[in-house]
Amino acid sequence: MKKPIDVFSKEFWMDRWNNIDKQDSTEVHRGFSSPEFWDRASISYDRGTQELASRKTDRAMEMFERSGLCLDGMEILDIGCGTGTLAMDLARRGARVTAVDFSKGMLDRFRESMPIDLDDRIEILCMDWGNADIRALGWHRRFDLTIAFMSPAISTPEALERMMDTSKNACAMRGWAARRTHPILDELWAEIMGTPLDDKPQTLMIKFNLLVAMGFLPELSWDTISWENAVTIDEEFDTRLAFFQRVSDRPEKELKQIIRSHLESIAENNTIKKGQTGITGTLVWKLFENVK
């Protein structure tokens, strides 16, 4: 007799997460999960006001407030901090932030944009979360709040549990909650991979259900994201090459030819308009001592 499925068990959702079908969503994550990709992407990152607005830091602050998190005086760990938009906003509200990312390029942009008056409130560290030893770092239950927003770092149940182990009070994360539209990526995927891109992000909802099965009560909020900005052919070429080198078996020379040719075909005066639309979800949850 087949064992009944227990959708309320931690093991069920950890198994679902670990055994997501190896389809396009997994490959897309692989493309975005290298420091080389983000180093190259950092050159044109946060360039337009629409893209900056898409970070939705105001929405995050509202959720923190509703959860009773008084940011003033809190110690916060920001995993995958990128260019520091959220970390700086938290610091302006009185928090002390430890901001980590595995991309030197992103962190260079962060340091360039950080106001002098926040220097003593933010510590910036170049670190791969996958290799972080939180006990050796002295981070076990150290922080009042640990966050990971749009970060590829929390890609396994073990990475999520390590994230929660750093906090003594609460955690928050944000990720894609439905298929995003990214025209340049979609078109290049079809040319290079030979099939339409079928990217269906689903780990955010698996994370939500896993947290519920673990006894937590996460608040979930949705946001529609839409932005467009302009980049040069060379800027977009370097970023797309770094992505497809991770997901395609084609020789590098061939990849370069396909990517360069496509970008030149859609450019005007060496400039490309790029953008994204989609839906993100933000989870905020409190940690309780009786929950393991």
Sequence and secondary structure as in RCSB ss.txt:
>XXXX:A:sequence
MKKPIDVFSKEFWMDRWNNIDKQDSTEVHRGFSSPEFWDRASISYDRGTQELASRKTDRAMEMFERSGLCLDGME
ILDIGCGTGTLAMDLARRGARVTAVDFSKGMLDRFRESMPIDLDDRIEILCMDWGNADIRALGWHRRFDLTIAFM
SPAISTPEALERMMDTSKNACAMRGWAARRTHPILDELWAEIMGTPLDDKPQTLMIKFNLLVAMGFLPELSWDTI
SWENAVTIDEEFDTRLAFFQRVSDRPEKELKQIIRSHLESIAENNTIKKGQTGITGTLVWKLFENVK
>XXXX:A:secstr
      TTSHHHHHHHHHT  SSHHHHHHHHHSSHHHHHHHGGGTT SHHHHHTT HHHHHHHHHHTT   TT E
EEEET TT HHHHHHHHTT EEEEEES HHHHHHHHHH  GGGGGGEEEEE  GGG  TTTTT TT EEEEEEES
 TT  SHHHHHHHHHTEEEEEEEEEE S  B HHHHHHHHHHHSS       HHHHHHHHHHHTT   EEEEEEE
EEEEEEEHHHHHHHHHHHHHHH  S HHHHHHHHHHHHHHH BTTEEEEEEEEEEEEEEEE  TT  
